[in-house]
Amino acid sequence: MNIWAKRAAGIGAGVLATAAAAVVVERRVVKTRRAGVDDAASYGSLRSPAIEVDTEDGTTLHAEVDEVAPYAHGAKPSPGRPTVVFVHGYALNLDCWHFQREAMRGKHRMLFYDQRSHGRSGRSPRKHANIDQLGDDLRTVLDALAPTGDVVLVGHSMGGMAIMAFAERHPETFADRVAGVALIATTAGRMRPHRVLSPLIPDRLGEMVAPRLITALAKAPELVDSARARGSNIGFLVADTFAFGKEAPAAQVEFLDEMLAGTSIEVLAEFFPSLGSLDKFAVLTSFAHVPTTIICGTKDKLTSVGQSRKMAGMIDGARLVEAPGAGHLVIFESRDLVNAALEQLVTAAQRYAPSARAR
């Protein structure tokens, strides 16, 4: 069998495997949904008044700030109390931080926002749908909603990439303002996003085929989005298979499925190329000067724990936290571990306090 035949066989095997998995998950969907979805109604229900932040290209970002007394009603936190800024990942929205927001609410001033073209934020021009622009957006959000005082940046997946882009493109602001960083289930580069389509596709072939396939799917958005709509078996299958390291409660899968379904295939296609071309390894040296925590599940299928270990090895003093058995949605599956690590990071950030040192 020649190499192309082998590759075709591999793709065929991937399709068959997916079809077989679909049958299994369909049975599970029926069973779990008939049994009811515990706690689903509360997920994503935490809210603060909506704030609109306008970016330079005219895209409006949706943001929310959870204040802490006595800093409520627009007052700013003292230099010793950083604002914790949460930056979500690809195809998600700020609701993905539900478990962190629930655990940390009332303890810290927290800032959440939807990335451009995601959640309740406005649609981005196609040419600005990339990681570098997300780094610029983070700067814009900070200028608007946390213009003074220290900040702790927490990024999941593409959100972590946005933080790296911010550090690369705005090094002075990063050095002057950032008191701590958490990079969760993310990578600085050499990502293989085609593995989302099938882990059985050879890398060289996948790098050629995946972008074309995503682009082709985006040309029939109504058909594709209806197939992956909230509550569909396909949507449930994707969420369950790729996001979790082990069988997750149906309510959590439904919660994730709703966020994924809310992000159109056109948006996914626009951001997809920048994931594969990402290379932010050089900027990681900047993180050695700030308390940095790297968190990853050991069963992450999208940004492997090996990638987190590599980043930790490139950042002097970085703390690596591995969540046994967790997948890409480690912020769901291992929320207690993640929340404890974030609390420890905020404590370290208060000791580091770049604004206090500047005085």
C-alpha positions as CSV (number, residue, x, y, z in Angstrom):
1,M,0.0,0.0,0.0
2,N,1.5,3.4,-1.0
3,I,1.7,6.4,1.3
4,W,-1.4,8.1,-0.1
5,A,-3.5,4.9,0.2
6,K,-2.4,4.6,3.8
7,R,-3.4,8.2,4.5
8,A,-6.7,7.7,2.8
9,A,-7.2,4.6,4.9
10,G,-6.4,6.6,8.0
11,I,-8.9,9.3,7.2
12,G,-11.5,6.6,6.5
13,A,-10.8,5.0,9.8
14,G,-11.3,8.3,11.5
15,V,-14.7,8.8,9.8
16,L,-15.8,5.3,10.8
17,A,-14.6,5.8,14.3
18,T,-16.5,9.1,14.6
19,A,-19.7,7.5,13.2
20,A,-19.4,4.7,15.7
21,A,-18.9,7.1,18.5
22,A,-21.9,9.1,17.3
23,V,-24.1,6.0,17.8
24,V,-22.9,5.5,21.3
25,V,-23.2,9.1,22.3
26,E,-26.7,9.3,20.7
27,R,-27.9,6.6,23.2
28,R,-26.2,8.4,26.0
29,V,-27.8,11.8,25.0
30,V,-31.3,10.3,25.1
31,K,-30.6,8.6,28.5
32,T,-29.1,11.7,30.2
33,R,-31.5,14.2,28.8
34,R,-34.5,12.1,29.9
35,A,-33.0,11.8,33.3
36,G,-32.8,15.6,33.5
37,V,-29.8,18.0,33.6
38,D,-28.9,18.8,37.1
39,D,-27.5,22.3,37.8
40,A,-27.6,23.3,34.2
41,A,-29.9,26.3,34.8
42,S,-27.3,27.9,37.1
43,Y,-24.3,27.6,34.8
44,G,-23.5,30.8,33.1
45,S,-26.1,32.7,35.3
46,L,-23.6,34.9,37.1
47,R,-23.9,38.4,35.7
48,S,-22.8,42.0,36.3
49,P,-24.0,45.1,34.3
50,A,-22.9,44.9,30.7
51,I,-20.2,47.3,29.7
52,E,-19.3,48.1,26.0
53,V,-15.7,48.6,25.1
54,D,-15.0,49.9,21.6
55,T,-11.8,48.8,19.9
56,E,-9.8,50.8,17.3
57,D,-11.3,49.0,14.4
58,G,-14.9,49.7,15.6
59,T,-15.6,46.2,17.0
60,T,-17.5,46.5,20.3
61,L,-16.6,44.1,23.0
62,H,-19.0,43.0,25.8
63,A,-17.5,43.1,29.2
64,E,-18.6,42.7,32.9
65,V,-16.8,43.7,36.1
66,D,-17.5,42.1,39.5
67,E,-16.5,44.7,42.0
68,V,-15.6,44.1,45.6
69,A,-16.7,46.4,48.5
70,P,-15.4,48.9,49.3
71,Y,-14.4,49.2,45.7
72,A,-17.9,49.0,44.2
73,H,-19.6,51.8,42.4
74,G,-16.7,52.6,40.1
75,A,-14.0,53.1,42.6
76,K,-10.6,51.5,41.8
77,P,-8.8,48.8,43.8
78,S,-5.8,49.8,45.9
79,P,-2.3,48.9,44.6
80,G,-2.2,45.9,46.8
81,R,-5.4,44.4,45.4
82,P,-5.0,43.5,41.7
83,T,-7.9,43.2,39.2
84,V,-8.1,39.6,38.0
85,V,-8.8,39.6,34.2
86,F,-10.2,36.5,32.6
87,V,-9.7,35.8,28.9
88,H,-11.6,32.9,27.4
89,G,-10.8,30.6,24.6
90,Y,-11.7,29.6,21.0
91,A,-15.4,29.1,20.4
92,L,-16.3,29.9,24.0
93,N,-17.4,33.1,25.9
94,L,-17.0,34.6,29.3
95,D,-19.5,32.2,30.8
96,C,-16.9,29.5,30.6
97,W,-15.4,31.0,33.8
98,H,-18.6,30.2,35.7
99,F,-16.8,28.0,38.3
100,Q,-13.9,30.4,38.9
101,R,-16.3,33.4,39.1
102,E,-18.5,31.5,41.5
103,A,-15.6,30.6,43.8
104,M,-13.8,34.0,43.7
105,R,-16.7,36.4,43.6
106,G,-16.7,38.8,46.5
107,K,-13.0,38.2,47.2
108,H,-11.4,40.0,44.2
109,R,-12.2,42.6,41.6
110,M,-12.7,40.5,38.5
111,L,-13.0,41.6,34.8
112,F,-14.5,39.3,32.2
113,Y,-15.1,40.0,28.5
114,D,-16.1,38.2,25.3
115,Q,-13.4,38.0,22.6
116,R,-14.3,39.7,19.3
117,S,-16.8,37.6,17.3
118,H,-17.6,35.5,20.4
119,G,-20.4,35.6,22.9
120,R,-22.1,39.0,23.0
121,S,-19.2,40.9,21.4
122,G,-19.5,42.4,17.9
123,R,-18.4,40.6,14.8
124,S,-14.8,41.3,13.8
125,P,-13.6,42.3,10.3
126,R,-12.1,39.2,8.8
127,K,-8.6,40.7,8.6
128,H,-8.6,41.3,12.3
129,A,-9.7,37.8,13.3
130,N,-6.2,36.7,14.6
131,I,-4.3,36.2,17.8
132,D,-2.3,39.4,17.6
133,Q,-5.5,41.4,17.4
134,L,-6.7,39.6,20.5
135,G,-3.6,40.8,22.3
136,D,-4.4,44.4,21.2
137,D,-8.0,43.9,22.4
138,L,-6.7,42.9,25.8
139,R,-4.8,46.2,26.0
140,T,-7.9,48.1,25.0
141,V,-10.0,46.4,27.7
142,L,-7.4,47.2,30.4
143,D,-7.2,50.8,29.4
144,A,-11.0,51.1,29.6
145,L,-11.9,49.0,32.7
146,A,-8.6,48.7,34.7
147,P,-6.6,51.8,33.8
148,T,-4.7,51.9,37.0
149,G,-3.4,49.4,39.5
150,D,-2.0,45.9,39.1
151,V,-3.7,43.2,37.1
152,V,-3.5,39.4,37.1
153,L,-4.2,37.9,33.7
154,V,-5.9,34.5,33.4
155,G,-6.2,32.9,30.0
156,H,-7.7,29.6,28.8
157,S,-6.6,28.1,25.5
158,M,-6.8,30.9,22.9
159,G,-7.1,33.3,25.8
160,G,-3.7,32.3,26.9
161,M,-2.4,33.0,23.4
162,A,-4.0,36.4,23.5
163,I,-2.0,37.1,26.8
164,M,1.2,36.1,25.0
165,A,0.4,38.4,22.1
166,F,-0.3,41.2,24.5
167,A,3.1,40.7,26.2
168,E,4.8,40.7,22.8
169,R,3.0,43.7,21.4
170,H,2.8,45.8,24.5
171,P,5.9,45.0,26.6
172,E,5.9,48.2,28.6
173,T,2.4,47.8,29.7
174,F,3.0,44.2,30.5
175,A,6.0,45.1,32.7
176,D,4.4,48.0,34.4
177,R,0.9,46.6,35.1
178,V,1.0,42.8,35.2
179,A,1.4,41.2,38.7
180,G,0.7,37.6,37.7
181,V,-0.3,35.4,34.8
182,A,-2.1,32.1,34.6
183,L,-1.8,30.2,31.3
184,I,-4.4,27.4,31.3
185,A,-4.7,24.6,28.7
186,T,-2.8,26.6,26.1
187,T,0.4,26.7,24.1
188,A,2.9,29.1,22.6
189,G,2.9,27.4,19.3
190,R,3.4,24.3,17.2
191,M,-0.3,23.5,17.7
192,R,-2.0,21.0,15.5
193,P,-5.5,22.3,15.2
194,H,-6.4,19.7,12.6
195,R,-6.4,17.1,15.4
196,V,-9.7,18.5,16.3
197,L,-11.1,17.1,13.1
198,S,-9.4,13.7,13.6
199,P,-6.5,12.5,15.6
200,L,-5.9,9.8,12.9
201,I,-5.0,12.3,10.1
202,P,-1.2,12.4,9.6
203,D,0.1,15.8,10.6
204,R,1.5,16.9,7.2
205,L,-1.7,15.9,5.5
206,G,-3.8,17.5,8.2
207,E,-2.0,20.8,8.0
208,M,-2.9,21.0,4.3
209,V,-6.4,19.6,4.5
210,A,-7.9,21.1,7.7
211,P,-7.8,24.8,6.8
212,R,-9.4,24.0,3.4
213,L,-12.0,21.9,5.0
214,I,-12.9,24.5,7.6
215,T,-13.1,27.1,4.8
216,A,-15.3,24.9,2.7
217,L,-17.7,24.3,5.6
218,A,-17.9,28.0,6.3
219,K,-19.3,28.5,2.8
220,A,-22.4,26.6,3.9
221,P,-22.8,28.2,7.4
222,E,-26.6,27.6,7.7
223,L,-26.3,23.9,7.0
224,V,-23.3,23.4,9.3
225,D,-24.5,25.5,12.2
226,S,-27.9,23.8,12.1
227,A,-26.2,20.5,12.4
228,R,-24.1,21.6,15.4
229,A,-26.9,23.6,17.0
230,R,-27.5,23.6,20.7
231,G,-28.8,20.2,21.8
232,S,-27.8,18.3,18.6
233,N,-26.1,15.0,18.9
234,I,-23.2,16.2,16.8
235,G,-22.6,19.2,19.1
236,F,-22.8,17.0,22.2
237,L,-20.4,14.5,20.6
238,V,-17.8,17.2,19.8
239,A,-18.1,18.8,23.3
240,D,-17.9,15.4,25.1
241,T,-15.1,13.9,23.0
242,F,-12.6,16.7,22.7
243,A,-13.1,18.9,25.7
244,F,-13.2,16.4,28.6
245,G,-10.6,13.9,29.8
246,K,-13.2,11.6,31.3
247,E,-17.0,11.2,31.2
248,A,-18.4,14.5,32.4
249,P,-21.7,15.3,34.0
250,A,-24.3,15.8,31.3
251,A,-25.1,19.3,32.6
252,Q,-21.5,20.4,32.0
253,V,-21.5,18.9,28.5
254,E,-24.7,20.7,27.8
255,F,-23.3,24.0,29.1
256,L,-20.2,23.7,26.9
257,D,-22.4,22.6,23.9
258,E,-24.4,25.8,24.3
259,M,-21.3,28.0,24.1
260,L,-19.9,26.1,21.1
261,A,-23.2,26.3,19.2
262,G,-23.2,30.0,19.8
263,T,-20.0,30.5,17.8
264,S,-20.7,30.2,14.1
265,I,-18.6,28.1,11.7
266,E,-17.7,31.3,9.9
267,V,-16.0,32.7,13.0
268,L,-14.3,29.4,13.6
269,A,-13.0,29.4,10.1
270,E,-11.7,33.0,10.4
271,F,-9.6,32.3,13.5
272,F,-8.5,28.8,12.6
273,P,-5.4,29.8,10.5
274,S,-3.9,31.9,13.3
275,L,-4.0,28.9,15.7
276,G,-1.9,26.8,13.3
277,S,0.6,29.5,12.6
278,L,1.0,30.6,16.2
279,D,4.6,31.1,17.4
280,K,5.0,33.0,20.7
281,F,7.9,31.1,22.2
282,A,10.3,34.0,22.1
283,V,8.1,36.2,24.3
284,L,7.9,33.6,27.1
285,T,11.2,35.0,28.6
286,S,9.2,38.1,29.6
287,F,7.1,35.9,31.9
288,A,10.1,35.0,34.1
289,H,9.8,38.5,35.7
290,V,6.2,37.9,36.9
291,P,4.6,35.2,39.0
292,T,3.4,32.7,36.4
293,T,1.3,29.6,36.8
294,I,0.7,27.1,34.0
295,I,-2.2,24.7,34.4
296,C,-3.1,21.7,32.1
297,G,-5.0,18.5,32.3
298,T,-3.0,15.4,31.6
299,K,-5.6,14.1,29.1
300,D,-5.9,17.4,27.1
301,K,-6.4,16.4,23.5
302,L,-6.1,19.9,22.0
303,T,-3.2,21.5,23.9
304,S,-1.3,18.6,25.4
305,V,0.3,18.6,28.8
306,G,3.6,18.2,27.0
307,Q,3.1,21.7,25.6
308,S,2.5,23.1,29.1
309,R,5.6,21.3,30.4
310,K,7.6,22.9,27.6
311,M,6.4,26.4,28.4
312,A,7.1,25.9,32.1
313,G,10.6,24.8,31.2
314,M,11.1,28.0,29.2
315,I,9.9,30.4,32.0
316,D,12.2,30.6,35.0
317,G,10.3,30.2,38.2
318,A,7.0,29.2,36.6
319,R,4.7,26.9,38.6
320,L,3.3,24.0,36.7
321,V,0.0,22.5,37.9
322,E,-1.1,19.2,36.3
323,A,-4.6,18.0,36.7
324,P,-4.7,14.2,36.5
325,G,-7.2,12.8,34.0
326,A,-8.6,16.2,33.0
327,G,-9.0,17.4,29.4
328,H,-9.1,20.7,27.7
329,L,-11.9,22.0,29.9
330,V,-9.8,21.6,33.0
331,I,-11.5,24.8,34.3
332,F,-14.6,22.6,34.6
333,E,-13.3,19.2,35.4
334,S,-10.7,20.2,38.0
335,R,-12.2,23.4,39.1
336,D,-11.2,23.1,42.8
337,L,-7.5,22.5,41.8
338,V,-7.7,25.4,39.3
339,N,-9.4,27.8,41.8
340,A,-6.8,27.0,44.5
341,A,-4.0,27.6,42.1
342,L,-5.5,31.0,41.1
343,E,-5.9,32.0,44.7
344,Q,-2.3,31.2,45.3
345,L,-1.3,33.2,42.2
346,V,-3.2,36.3,43.4
347,T,-1.5,36.0,46.7
348,A,1.9,35.9,45.0
349,A,0.8,38.8,42.8
350,Q,0.1,41.0,45.8
351,R,3.6,40.4,47.1
352,Y,5.0,41.1,43.6
353,A,3.0,44.3,43.1
354,P,4.7,46.2,40.2
355,S,2.8,49.4,41.0
356,A,4.1,49.4,44.5
357,R,7.7,48.8,43.3
358,A,7.3,51.7,40.8
359,R,6.7,54.1,43.7
